[in-house]
């Protein structure tokens, strides 16, 4: 995407945790701080954007917060010259998978962020609102805007009991493979809801729905966040080039907050999300095809006499099952690099729409 | 370049050491081995190519060697299915910048490598031959082939007293900015010499000369090595597609060693090196332009009254000098990402030639 990136690793793992086994080390808060101090002493902290993701402890979250705070202070005289995208990685599907003290640590640092990217469960943790409908999802976003003074929010991967029925009349799917689908075979949809607050703190909510692919992928949250960094900055520059010059340039406006006159569907955040989801849908679609081809290359277990034959029957069965799980996980690895053209040139199929919960 | 890469960091540094100050940590041999064990236990070691670079201790070099040996054993039944490119990072310009025991550690593991990429000084360390002419450079390459049984060698950045005069009649430079140059202003050339051994262990030597850019860049060795991985593999596949089928496919031949009938200039290694140097020359040329623009943006020290004014004059002078050095180093950072099109689509200007030292 053309972004020069200085990556500060918060873990050094052999693989992602979807494999259910991992070796390697986690960075301590002190190591994270040291690396940043190293950048600083050599005048290497002139970053336009910070993207922060998983941090392995509350202290590490605080260390990331200190980095962001320092970068924000440095940019204080030049509004818009620094932007922090914070992915508050705490859990998913109703389960916290970090230590409990990470949650208050995030609540402490989020007021310094410009954009937060919680999933549905993380939005519940941050807002204190149990999300069971699009209506109280809007409430949760409003609370996040107002409590943490975060101007931009995207809630990724919203799955609600009502999502499918509410979406049937609004979603516009033009995928070729969907043309022959019926009511019964229509894929489930995944809803992404975003908002940029107005000057009075009220939300401007937009919604995009994409067909959900029938596969469990790891790393899609990181993919979403990284693409959003590139596309949001791009959309802000586009807005400035198309603007009527009645306002100062958006890129020189604190936190890139569009004037109140800009409707939800025209927000740079909404435009960016359209492109991000288009790239992701393209890459994940390719991944599924390549996953199936890879799995087809493995011989079935009952024909594979070479493996684990020294083990007793029960243990051999367990070993084969474990290997099958690991192979399936590997086969579903997102094919990012080989489909980089879909990152650079997304084919936009799913359009953003404004959405008013009341 | 389309290669999916699993990066195993041997250091976690805030910046490269060209800044003369750095913070961060080095991976221990045990950490390196652990990460590889983590990959292995989840069936994630199906690599086509291993590229190894700087390792921070003799034990770390040995750990990298164990990884390569394990990957080689796993691929033993399928010749050509695994290839190890080893950059024996030990020193430069007559100076060893690793601890002394790293040198014998490299000598121990190099016999398992398929391609080694020493610079001139490292070629001297490995061969025991002081390189003062193209003739004894050829001797050094022959010794490396024969002593370590390494079939492919590229000696990067050769600078010899005789290089300029010997090159004037052979080099073909078509750069636009060189058209008006005279004998006096002709840039110095940088010579790259490579060889793939024949079945009797004798070398097939090729040479490429490129104009040397008047700038010190950091990381060009890593850039050369990484591009060589992608381009060599590509050249091997091209050779197979163009071959007459009288031999087994090169990509299924151990160490991708071309038949003895292939002349030096037609080696996949030579074709790859042409593309690599074309990409590098393009990216580094762009980097110089952008470096100059960046340096022009800094105010001169005597107009910059805001900095270090609290310091006594002598200390202020030292602080300004240090900052100027750091700014110059940053300004010369290779502009890789923004010129990725030059990596993918090199403009080949400098052609390989066969070279016989006798």
Interface residues (C-beta under 8 A of the other chain):
Chain A: X2 X3 X4 X5 X9 X12 X13 X14 X15 X19 X21 X22 X23 X24 X25 X27 X31 X34 X35 X36 X37 X38 X39 X41 X42 X43 X44 X323 X326 X327 X329 X330 X337 X338 X340
Chain B: X2 X3 X4 X5 X9 X12 X13 X14 X15 X19 X21 X22 X23 X24 X25 X27 X31 X34 X35 X36 X37 X38 X39 X41 X42 X43 X44 X323 X326 X327 X329 X330 X337 X338 X340
